[in-house]
Amino acid sequence: MTIMAERPVSLWPAAHAADARRPRSQQTKIGASDTVCARRAGYLLHGRTPTDGGEKRKAILGTWLHAGMLAAAREEFGWIIERRVEDDTIRGHIDAVQLDGSTARRLPKRLRPSLPAEETTVEDVKTKSTYQWDNILRYGASEAEIRQVLLYADLLHSEGFADIEGQRQLARLGPVNVGRIRFRFLNRDSGDDHVQEIAFNAERARGARWWVHQVRSAETPEELPRTFQGPGLSAVCDHCPFKTACWGSVAAGRRPQSILVHDDEDRAKALAEYVEVTEEMKPLKERQKLLRAKLDGSEPGAYGDNVLTWSGGNPTKTDDVDAMAALYRRAGLEVPMAPDAAAMKAQLKAASIAVPVRLDHDRRTSVGINVTLRKKP
């Protein structure tokens, strides 16, 4: 048997390379999935070169989960997945369409769903982290996510499936009467899922179309507003391929948002608003402190619509000088008469020896309250 001395090769470089080869649209039309931010959509529409790369592992994992979930929906339920819709200005790929019975009967049997919907439903799958999960359960899809799926549904409602290779028979259906849109959120960490359904609203879809019209009307991307608050305050901005183009290079010690202040008048306005917001928040913070104090000592558990848990309150770790002295004696080293914990730790670390610690039960970490939405049975 051969023992490999070298570390096994990582598959992430291969995953990144495969992701880079995935087809990207040439932007003569706005992709519905690119409508998360007006300025970013403008950069894409005007053919600007991305200025930022960044870590893509979470996005790649999300893509794999996404593909696996949709493949299962097609195989088990006969849903139509990953189909293109477009008109003269917008294009997109719908994750899944669950046709109603009357529409499904107009297709060959092999394309019909095993369980038709009561009304044709356009579904979009979103993967989220545990960090985002409570917000998803409480508030559902964001405005940007709703705008994206409204555009998909409106294209299907007004144009039907695009008449391209691989979906000719679907295109023959013509405009499809869409009844609702559905979001299926997947927790990348736990595997939990959450479904949110919204009735398709033609007036709201026109609002999404107006948003696209505003982006297309801008002569330069810089004329368009930034939808989010910027790097460090928004995860969307942190991972945006146009982060530097949008916010510029940040001076050492400065936050990117500092470019929004141009003169003393801007500073005066920002400072006045800061004071105003602080005053508005003060009574809420005081109320929150009172409520936190009232809950102190409550047992973890589900109460009403929320679940209460606690974190922290653990004994603190402190250097165990006596154990370090014992290690010195076993190693034949002289133990200082007045032990210098910092110096002893440095020597142990230099010798690749773990520094012993003990738990101080008289000093504990702060206790944090955690409130999440109760899972529905």
Beta strands, then each sheet from edge to edge (+ up, - down):
strand 1: 30-31
strand 2: 80-86
strand 3: 90-98
strand 4: 121-128
strand 5: 180-187
strand 6: 193-199
strand 7: 301-303
strand 8: 306-312
strand 9: 315-319
strand 10: 357-364
strand 11: 367-373
sheet 1: 1+ 3+ 2-
sheet 2: 1+ 3+ 4- 5- 6+
sheet 3: 7+ 8- 11+
sheet 4: 9+ 10-
end
